């Protein structure tokens, strides 16, 4: 390969060591320095990754358009799993944007689907980035909740930034990105200060740990509480506060020093440093159970379903030119790529998840098609949108390494933009054999999942749209058992930093890449609720 970088030979040696997973810490530091100082080196680096791992061609093609960027190595210990043709150091890159200062972050973690912190910052033109909201939690439940002002009213499932929440009556449950949850009982005033901290100024809360062992800092005007695997309630009224510990331990700190220790079954009333034992009350915990553990099935409204594609076509004919299946679409699929094949229902009887509505899409090579929505998803309004797509990978040659990827893109464009065959800027969710990639323009995130071959999964994307605030993407990869959950799960992976757009999404693009593998795709659904895109009783 011919290039003009004076360190070309050294780069090739470092890349080779990287590919073989033999790169030392010193070599990693040297590679970091070379990449930071040369556009040519960064370009060669990206090409090297693309050549050695086909699964990265889609995101890396976008990274090529970034031009000058800052790339940094990340140590192996930050990576939960390996097993790809490029070492995990190669896969863990951080790419900085140009004028917009947008960072594209690649990161890995285990199979957990708890939410992660935002990856980078972006602000609308003319706005001071320091004043931009940053989401740190989600409102996952509410019962008869009334807020102090309409501006504080939140939709269940929506995101919450740091700031004041004043609940006049009812109850609401907040799940923080660090994992724990707070159930707020009105009237109450809570100040969210971060993804693992909050201050209760007045009222009642119940804290529940998610079992991760991560610390959550709950403060009152009088103290700070430290917990250990805990479920406990706190009541604050002026200088008085009560703590009721249902499970675990709680240490009460004054001036950063522990002065009180409560164990399971204990409850105390505090006035300053004075403390007295009180009877443990389970009423606080009972009042919040319905908010966090309501498992009664919810039947979605038909208006919550925006579009559905069951791939219910004649399996003996190509998809192009056939009568459209499903509902909520303007027209039939427009094909770009090799024609797919369709399997008859009886060939997948052993996997009901992929034969619910008859046939499904099967692709052994490369396939791309797009279809326009009748009802666009408007990012200039407050709303929550969901996208689901079932998929399954199967190896076709056991002697070769199989690769497969299913990409679903909701295309963004300004209203009135002329229609073009390939406007591809949008919100992209890519499910691969062992990981999920989500992106918006130059912002990327990578989530590690160990997906088994010949097993049906469902990719569910969640799009948070705010008219006046930032937008955000969340996602899950779930099994059929999880998909049949009666209620939307509390736990999501945060797969994008906050961003701002007032564009509309009115085109869905499906892209399938299979190398020594067969990819099956079925039931693409767009809707406004979890139930609308996951219900098995849609017909």
C-alpha positions as CSV (number, residue, x, y, z in Angstrom):
1,X,0.0,0.0,0.0
2,X,1.5,3.3,-1.1
3,X,1.2,6.3,1.2
4,X,3.0,9.5,2.0
5,X,3.2,9.3,5.8
6,X,6.9,9.2,6.9
7,X,6.0,6.6,9.6
8,X,4.2,4.3,7.2
9,X,6.4,1.3,7.8
10,X,6.1,1.7,11.5
11,X,2.3,2.1,11.3
12,X,2.0,-1.2,9.3
13,X,4.0,-3.0,12.0
14,X,1.9,-1.6,14.7
15,X,-1.3,-2.4,12.8
16,X,-0.1,-6.0,12.4
17,X,0.6,-6.3,16.1
18,X,-2.8,-4.9,16.8
19,X,-4.5,-7.3,14.5
20,X,-2.7,-10.2,16.1
21,X,-3.6,-9.0,19.6
22,X,0.1,-8.6,20.4
23,X,0.2,-4.8,20.9
24,X,2.0,-3.8,24.1
25,X,1.1,-0.8,26.2
26,X,4.1,1.0,24.9
27,X,3.2,0.3,21.3
28,X,-0.4,1.4,22.0
29,X,0.9,4.7,23.3
30,X,3.1,5.1,20.2
31,X,0.2,4.3,17.9
32,X,-1.9,6.9,19.8
33,X,0.8,9.5,19.3
34,X,1.2,8.7,15.5
35,X,-2.6,8.8,14.9
36,X,-2.9,12.1,16.8
37,X,-0.3,13.8,14.7
38,X,-1.2,12.8,11.1
39,X,-4.3,12.8,9.0
40,X,-2.6,10.3,6.7
41,X,-2.0,7.9,9.6
42,X,-5.6,8.2,10.7
43,X,-6.9,7.5,7.2
44,X,-4.6,4.5,6.9
45,X,-5.8,3.3,10.3
46,X,-9.5,3.4,9.2
47,X,-8.8,1.6,6.0
48,X,-6.9,-1.1,7.8
49,X,-9.8,-1.7,10.1
50,X,-12.2,-1.8,7.2
51,X,-10.1,-4.3,5.3
52,X,-9.8,-6.7,8.2
53,X,-13.4,-6.7,9.5
54,X,-16.3,-6.5,7.0
55,X,-18.8,-5.9,9.8
56,X,-17.3,-2.5,10.4
57,X,-17.6,-1.3,6.8
58,X,-20.9,0.5,7.4
59,X,-19.9,2.6,10.3
60,X,-16.3,3.1,9.0
61,X,-17.6,4.4,5.7
62,X,-19.2,7.2,7.6
63,X,-16.0,7.7,9.7
64,X,-14.0,8.2,6.5
65,X,-16.1,11.3,5.8
66,X,-15.0,12.9,9.1
67,X,-11.7,14.0,7.7
68,X,-9.3,15.2,10.4
69,X,-10.0,13.5,13.7
70,X,-8.4,12.6,17.0
71,X,-8.1,8.8,17.6
72,X,-7.1,7.3,20.9
73,X,-6.3,3.7,21.9
74,X,-8.3,2.3,24.9
75,X,-6.6,-0.4,27.1
76,X,-7.9,-3.9,26.8
77,X,-9.2,-4.0,30.4
78,X,-12.0,-1.7,29.4
79,X,-13.4,-4.3,27.0
80,X,-15.7,-7.0,28.3
81,X,-15.5,-9.5,25.5
82,X,-13.3,-10.3,22.5
83,X,-13.4,-12.7,19.6
84,X,-13.3,-10.4,16.6
85,X,-10.7,-10.5,13.8
86,X,-9.4,-7.2,15.0
87,X,-8.2,-6.9,18.6
88,X,-10.4,-5.2,21.0
89,X,-8.0,-2.2,21.1
90,X,-8.8,-1.7,17.4
91,X,-12.5,-1.7,18.0
92,X,-12.3,0.7,20.9
93,X,-11.6,4.0,19.2
94,X,-12.8,7.5,20.0
95,X,-13.1,9.8,17.0
96,X,-13.5,13.5,17.5
97,X,-15.5,15.6,15.0
98,X,-14.5,18.8,13.3
99,X,-16.4,22.2,13.4
100,X,-19.3,20.7,15.3
101,X,-17.0,19.1,17.9
102,X,-19.0,15.9,17.7
103,X,-17.3,12.8,19.3
104,X,-18.1,9.4,17.8
105,X,-17.5,6.9,20.7
106,X,-17.0,3.2,20.4
107,X,-17.3,1.4,23.7
108,X,-18.0,-2.1,25.0
109,X,-19.6,-3.7,28.1
110,X,-21.1,-7.0,29.1
111,X,-24.5,-8.3,28.3
112,X,-26.2,-6.0,30.8
113,X,-28.7,-3.6,29.4
114,X,-28.5,-0.9,32.0
115,X,-28.3,2.6,30.7
116,X,-24.9,4.2,30.0
117,X,-23.9,7.8,30.4
118,X,-24.1,10.1,27.4
119,X,-21.1,9.7,25.0
120,X,-20.5,13.3,23.9
121,X,-22.0,16.7,23.7
122,X,-23.7,18.6,20.9
123,X,-25.7,21.8,20.9
124,X,-27.9,23.6,18.4
125,X,-26.4,26.5,16.5
126,X,-25.9,29.6,18.7
127,X,-26.5,27.8,22.0
128,X,-24.0,27.9,24.8
129,X,-23.0,24.2,25.3
130,X,-22.5,24.8,29.0
131,X,-26.2,25.5,29.4
132,X,-27.3,22.4,27.5
133,X,-29.3,19.8,29.3
134,X,-27.9,16.3,29.8
135,X,-30.1,13.4,30.4
136,X,-29.2,11.3,33.5
137,X,-32.4,9.3,34.2
138,X,-35.7,8.1,32.9
139,X,-39.3,8.4,34.2
140,X,-40.4,4.8,34.2
141,X,-43.7,4.9,36.0
142,X,-46.3,7.3,37.3
143,X,-49.6,6.9,39.2
144,X,-52.0,9.9,39.3
145,X,-49.0,12.2,39.1
146,X,-49.6,15.9,39.2
147,X,-46.6,18.2,38.8
148,X,-46.3,21.8,40.1
149,X,-46.4,23.2,36.6
150,X,-47.2,21.9,33.1
151,X,-43.5,22.3,32.1
152,X,-42.6,19.7,34.7
153,X,-45.1,17.2,33.4
154,X,-43.3,14.2,31.9
155,X,-44.4,11.3,29.8
156,X,-43.7,7.9,31.2
157,X,-40.7,6.5,29.3
158,X,-39.2,9.9,28.7
159,X,-35.8,11.1,29.8
160,X,-34.9,13.4,32.6
161,X,-32.1,15.9,32.9
162,X,-30.5,17.2,36.1
163,X,-32.9,19.7,37.8
164,X,-35.8,20.1,40.1
165,X,-38.9,17.8,40.1
166,X,-41.8,19.0,42.2
167,X,-44.6,16.4,42.5
168,X,-47.8,17.8,44.0
169,X,-49.6,14.5,44.4
170,X,-49.5,10.9,43.2
171,X,-46.3,8.9,42.7
172,X,-43.6,8.6,40.1
173,X,-40.7,6.3,39.6
174,X,-37.3,7.5,38.3
175,X,-34.6,5.1,37.1
176,X,-31.2,6.5,37.0
177,X,-28.6,5.7,34.4
178,X,-26.3,4.3,37.1
179,X,-28.9,1.6,37.8
180,X,-30.9,2.5,41.0
181,X,-34.4,3.8,41.1
182,X,-36.3,6.3,43.2
183,X,-40.1,6.2,43.8
184,X,-41.3,9.7,44.6
185,X,-44.5,10.2,46.6
186,X,-46.2,13.5,46.4
187,X,-46.2,16.2,47.7
188,X,-42.4,16.1,47.3
189,X,-39.5,18.1,45.9
190,X,-36.5,16.3,44.5
191,X,-33.4,17.8,42.9
192,X,-31.7,15.4,40.4
193,X,-28.0,16.3,40.5
194,X,-26.5,13.5,38.4
195,X,-26.9,10.0,37.1
196,X,-26.2,8.6,40.5
197,X,-27.2,11.3,42.9
198,X,-30.2,13.3,44.1
199,X,-31.4,15.5,47.0
200,X,-34.8,15.1,48.6
201,X,-35.7,18.5,49.9
202,X,-39.1,17.5,51.2
203,X,-41.6,14.6,50.9
204,X,-41.1,10.9,50.6
205,X,-39.0,8.6,48.4
206,X,-38.3,4.9,48.2
207,X,-34.9,3.9,46.9
208,X,-34.4,0.5,45.3
209,X,-31.0,-0.8,44.3
210,X,-30.7,-2.7,41.0
211,X,-28.2,-5.2,42.6
212,X,-25.2,-3.9,40.7
213,X,-23.5,-2.7,43.9
214,X,-23.0,0.8,42.5
215,X,-23.4,3.6,45.0
216,X,-26.2,6.1,44.8
217,X,-25.8,9.3,46.7
218,X,-29.1,10.4,48.2
219,X,-28.9,13.6,50.3
220,X,-31.4,15.5,52.4
221,X,-31.0,19.1,53.7
222,X,-29.7,17.5,56.9
223,X,-27.6,14.5,55.9
224,X,-26.2,12.2,53.2
225,X,-27.2,8.5,53.0
226,X,-24.9,5.7,52.0
227,X,-26.5,2.4,51.2
228,X,-25.4,-1.2,50.7
229,X,-27.7,-3.5,48.6
230,X,-30.7,-1.6,49.9
231,X,-34.3,-0.8,49.7
232,X,-35.2,2.0,52.0
233,X,-37.6,4.9,52.4
234,X,-36.9,8.5,53.5
235,X,-39.3,11.2,54.7
236,X,-38.2,14.8,55.0
237,X,-40.2,17.5,56.7
238,X,-38.2,20.6,57.7
239,X,-35.4,19.6,60.1
240,X,-37.0,16.2,60.7
241,X,-36.3,13.1,58.7
242,X,-37.2,9.4,58.9
243,X,-35.4,6.5,57.5
244,X,-37.1,3.0,57.1
245,X,-34.8,0.2,55.9
246,X,-36.7,-2.7,54.4
247,X,-33.6,-4.5,53.1
248,X,-29.8,-4.0,53.3
249,X,-28.0,-1.3,55.3
250,X,-28.0,2.5,55.4
251,X,-25.3,4.7,56.9
252,X,-26.4,8.3,57.7
253,X,-23.6,10.8,57.4
254,X,-23.3,14.3,58.9
255,X,-20.3,16.4,57.7
256,X,-19.1,13.3,55.7
257,X,-18.8,11.2,58.9
258,X,-21.1,8.3,59.6
259,X,-23.0,8.9,62.8
260,X,-25.9,6.4,62.4
261,X,-26.2,2.9,61.1
262,X,-29.5,1.2,60.2
263,X,-30.0,-2.4,59.2
264,X,-32.9,-4.4,57.6
265,X,-36.1,-3.9,59.6
266,X,-35.0,-0.8,61.4
267,X,-36.5,2.7,61.3
268,X,-35.4,5.9,63.0
269,X,-36.6,9.5,63.4
270,X,-33.8,12.1,63.2
271,X,-33.8,15.8,64.3
272,X,-30.3,17.1,63.7
273,X,-28.0,14.7,65.6
274,X,-30.7,13.4,67.9
275,X,-32.2,10.0,66.9
276,X,-35.0,7.8,68.2
277,X,-36.3,4.4,67.2
278,X,-39.7,4.2,65.4
279,X,-41.8,1.4,64.1
280,X,-40.9,0.2,60.6
281,X,-43.7,1.0,58.2
282,X,-44.1,-1.0,55.0
283,X,-46.8,1.5,53.8
284,X,-44.2,3.5,51.9
285,X,-43.0,0.5,50.0
286,X,-46.5,-0.8,49.3
287,X,-47.6,2.5,47.8
288,X,-44.9,2.4,45.1
289,X,-45.1,-1.3,44.2
290,X,-47.8,-0.7,41.5
291,X,-45.6,2.0,39.9
292,X,-42.6,-0.2,39.4
293,X,-43.9,-3.7,39.2
294,X,-47.3,-3.5,37.3
295,X,-47.4,-6.5,35.1
296,X,-51.0,-6.4,33.9
297,X,-51.1,-6.6,30.1
298,X,-51.8,-3.3,28.4
299,X,-53.7,-3.3,25.1
300,X,-52.2,-0.6,22.8
301,X,-54.4,1.8,20.9
302,X,-54.4,1.4,17.1
303,X,-53.2,5.0,16.8
304,X,-50.0,4.0,18.5
305,X,-49.0,1.8,15.6
306,X,-47.4,3.8,12.8
307,X,-46.3,1.1,10.4
308,X,-45.7,-2.6,10.2
309,X,-44.0,-4.9,7.7
310,X,-44.6,-8.6,8.2
311,X,-42.9,-9.7,5.0
312,X,-46.0,-11.6,4.0
313,X,-45.2,-12.1,0.4
314,X,-45.2,-14.9,-2.2
315,X,-42.0,-16.7,-1.3
316,X,-41.6,-17.9,-4.9
317,X,-41.2,-14.4,-6.2
318,X,-38.7,-11.6,-5.5
319,X,-39.9,-8.8,-3.2
320,X,-39.6,-6.2,-6.0
321,X,-42.8,-5.5,-7.8
322,X,-45.1,-7.4,-5.4
323,X,-48.1,-6.0,-3.7
324,X,-47.0,-4.3,-0.5
325,X,-47.6,-6.2,2.7
326,X,-48.3,-4.6,6.1
327,X,-49.7,-1.2,6.7
328,X,-48.7,2.4,7.3
329,X,-46.5,2.7,4.1
330,X,-46.8,5.1,1.2
331,X,-45.5,2.6,-1.4
332,X,-43.8,-0.7,-2.0
333,X,-40.1,-1.3,-1.2
334,X,-37.5,0.2,-3.5
335,X,-34.7,-2.3,-3.9
336,X,-31.0,-1.6,-4.0
337,X,-28.8,-4.6,-3.9
338,X,-29.2,-8.3,-4.7
339,X,-32.7,-9.7,-4.6
340,X,-33.5,-11.6,-1.4
341,X,-35.3,-14.9,-1.1
342,X,-38.3,-15.8,0.9
343,X,-38.8,-19.0,2.8
344,X,-42.2,-20.7,3.2
345,X,-43.8,-20.8,6.6
346,X,-43.4,-24.5,7.1
347,X,-39.6,-24.3,6.8
348,X,-39.4,-22.3,10.0
349,X,-42.0,-24.1,12.1
350,X,-39.4,-24.8,14.7
351,X,-38.9,-21.1,15.3
352,X,-42.4,-19.6,15.7
353,X,-40.9,-16.2,16.4
354,X,-40.0,-15.9,12.7
355,X,-43.1,-17.4,11.3
356,X,-45.8,-15.5,13.2
357,X,-47.2,-14.0,10.0
358,X,-46.1,-16.5,7.4
359,X,-43.0,-15.8,5.4
360,X,-39.9,-13.8,6.4
361,X,-37.0,-12.2,4.5
362,X,-33.9,-14.3,4.0
363,X,-30.7,-13.0,2.6
364,X,-27.4,-14.8,1.9
365,X,-25.4,-11.9,0.6
366,X,-26.1,-8.2,0.5
367,X,-29.6,-6.6,0.3
368,X,-30.7,-3.0,0.7
369,X,-34.2,-1.5,0.3
370,X,-36.2,1.5,1.5
371,X,-39.8,2.2,2.1
372,X,-41.6,5.5,3.0
373,X,-43.9,5.9,5.9
374,X,-47.4,7.4,5.5
375,X,-47.1,9.1,8.9
376,X,-43.6,10.7,9.5
377,X,-41.9,10.6,12.8
378,X,-41.6,14.3,13.7
379,X,-38.6,15.3,15.8
380,X,-39.8,18.9,16.1
381,X,-42.4,17.7,18.6
382,X,-42.4,16.1,22.1
383,X,-42.8,12.4,21.6
384,X,-41.4,8.9,22.0
385,X,-41.1,6.5,19.1
386,X,-40.2,2.8,19.0
387,X,-38.8,0.6,16.3
388,X,-38.6,-3.2,16.4
389,X,-37.1,-5.7,14.0
390,X,-36.7,-9.5,14.5
391,X,-33.6,-11.1,13.1
392,X,-31.6,-14.4,13.2
393,X,-28.2,-15.4,12.0
394,X,-27.2,-18.8,10.7
395,X,-23.7,-19.9,9.6
396,X,-23.6,-21.5,6.1
397,X,-20.0,-22.8,6.1
398,X,-18.7,-24.1,9.4
399,X,-15.1,-24.0,8.1
400,X,-15.2,-20.2,7.6
401,X,-15.8,-17.3,9.9
402,X,-19.4,-16.1,9.3
403,X,-20.4,-12.4,9.6
404,X,-23.8,-10.9,9.5
405,X,-25.4,-7.5,10.1
406,X,-28.9,-6.1,10.0
407,X,-29.2,-2.4,9.7
408,X,-32.4,-0.4,10.1
409,X,-32.2,3.3,9.4
410,X,-34.9,5.9,10.0
411,X,-33.8,8.7,7.6
412,X,-33.8,12.3,8.7
413,X,-34.6,15.1,6.4
414,X,-36.1,18.6,6.6
415,X,-39.8,18.9,5.5
416,X,-40.0,19.8,1.8
417,X,-36.6,18.4,0.9
418,X,-36.8,17.0,-2.7
419,X,-37.0,13.2,-2.8
420,X,-33.8,11.5,-3.7
421,X,-33.1,7.7,-4.0
422,X,-30.3,7.6,-1.4
423,X,-30.6,10.2,1.3
424,X,-29.2,8.1,4.1
425,X,-28.5,10.5,7.0
426,X,-30.6,9.3,9.8
427,X,-30.9,7.3,13.1
428,X,-29.3,3.9,12.5
429,X,-29.5,0.7,14.5
430,X,-27.2,-2.1,13.4
431,X,-27.5,-5.6,15.0
432,X,-24.4,-7.8,14.2
433,X,-23.4,-11.3,15.3
434,X,-22.1,-10.1,18.6
435,X,-22.7,-6.4,19.0
436,X,-25.1,-3.6,18.4
437,X,-24.1,-0.3,16.8
438,X,-26.3,2.8,17.0
439,X,-25.5,6.0,15.2
440,X,-26.7,9.4,14.3
441,X,-24.6,11.1,11.6
442,X,-21.1,11.2,13.0
443,X,-22.0,9.9,16.5
444,X,-21.5,6.2,17.1
445,X,-21.8,3.8,20.0
446,X,-21.1,0.1,20.3
447,X,-22.7,-2.3,22.7
448,X,-21.4,-5.8,23.2
449,X,-23.9,-8.7,23.1
450,X,-23.1,-12.4,22.7
451,X,-25.8,-13.4,20.2
452,X,-26.1,-17.1,19.5
453,X,-26.5,-18.5,16.0
454,X,-29.9,-19.9,15.0
455,X,-31.6,-18.0,17.8
456,X,-34.3,-15.3,17.2
457,X,-33.7,-11.9,18.7
458,X,-35.5,-8.6,18.4
459,X,-33.8,-5.2,18.1
460,X,-35.9,-2.5,19.7
461,X,-34.9,1.1,19.3
462,X,-36.4,3.9,21.3
463,X,-36.2,7.5,20.1
464,X,-36.8,10.4,22.5
465,X,-37.9,13.5,20.7
466,X,-38.2,16.9,22.5
467,X,-39.4,20.1,20.9
468,X,-37.4,22.4,23.1
469,X,-34.8,20.1,24.6
470,X,-32.3,17.5,23.4
471,X,-33.2,14.2,21.7
472,X,-31.7,10.8,22.4
473,X,-31.5,7.2,21.2
474,X,-31.9,4.1,23.4
475,X,-31.9,0.5,22.4
476,X,-32.3,-3.1,23.6
477,X,-31.6,-6.5,22.0
478,X,-34.1,-9.0,23.5
479,X,-35.1,-12.6,23.2
480,X,-38.6,-13.8,22.5
481,X,-39.3,-14.3,26.2
482,X,-38.3,-10.7,27.0
483,X,-40.3,-9.4,24.0
484,X,-43.5,-10.9,25.3
485,X,-43.2,-8.7,28.5
486,X,-46.5,-7.1,29.3
487,X,-44.8,-3.7,30.1
488,X,-42.0,-1.7,28.7
489,X,-38.8,-2.6,30.7
490,X,-37.2,0.0,33.0
491,X,-33.7,-0.8,31.8
492,X,-32.4,0.5,28.4
493,X,-29.0,1.1,26.9
494,X,-28.4,4.7,26.2
495,X,-26.8,4.5,22.7
496,X,-26.4,8.2,21.7
497,X,-25.3,11.4,23.3
498,X,-28.0,14.1,23.4
499,X,-28.5,15.8,20.1
500,X,-30.8,18.4,18.6
501,X,-32.9,18.1,15.4
502,X,-36.2,19.3,14.1
503,X,-36.2,17.1,11.1
504,X,-38.8,14.5,10.2
505,X,-38.3,10.7,9.7
506,X,-40.4,9.4,6.8
507,X,-38.2,6.8,5.2
508,X,-37.1,3.4,6.6
509,X,-34.1,1.8,5.0
510,X,-33.3,-1.9,5.6
511,X,-29.7,-3.1,4.9
512,X,-28.6,-6.8,5.4
513,X,-25.0,-8.0,5.0
514,X,-24.3,-11.7,5.2
515,X,-20.9,-13.3,4.7
516,X,-20.8,-17.1,4.9
517,X,-24.1,-16.7,6.8
518,X,-27.8,-16.5,6.2
519,X,-29.7,-13.6,7.8
520,X,-33.5,-13.9,8.5
521,X,-35.5,-10.7,9.1
522,X,-39.1,-10.4,10.0
523,X,-41.7,-8.1,11.6
524,X,-40.4,-4.5,11.3
525,X,-42.7,-2.3,13.3
526,X,-42.7,1.4,14.0
527,X,-45.0,2.8,16.8
528,X,-45.4,5.1,19.7
529,X,-45.3,2.6,22.6
530,X,-43.5,-0.6,23.6
531,X,-46.7,-2.5,23.4
532,X,-47.4,-1.4,19.8
533,X,-44.1,-2.7,18.4
534,X,-43.9,-5.9,20.5
535,X,-47.4,-7.2,20.7
536,X,-48.0,-10.7,19.3
537,X,-51.7,-10.0,18.8
538,X,-51.3,-7.3,16.2
539,X,-53.4,-9.0,13.5
